[in-house]
Amino acid sequence: HADQHIMVPMLGMVHSLNVSVATALILFEAARQRTEAGLYDSSRLDPQEFERRLFEWAYPSIASSRKSEGRAYPTLSESGEIIPDW
């Protein structure tokens, strides 16, 4: 079952593309359209939600233990490293 069917136009002597090339073309076009629509101009998440999701993605085990202990997540530096809170 597919959610959508798409067609990648091929000109010239090309009869088919391998899966990785076809995927790259589709992702590139999706990113191009999203850029053109201004969807990457700013985050659609508020800063606190962005920080929470980033921490849970980057440090899942620490996030899990902090959450179970009822403790706040530590602050992350600009480069994504944990700033110790001691």
Secondary structure, DSSP 4 states (H G I P E B T S, - for coil): --S--------TT-----HHHHHHHHHHHHHHHHHHTTTTSS-SS-HHHHHHHHHHHH-HHHHHHHHHHTPPPPPB-TTS-B----
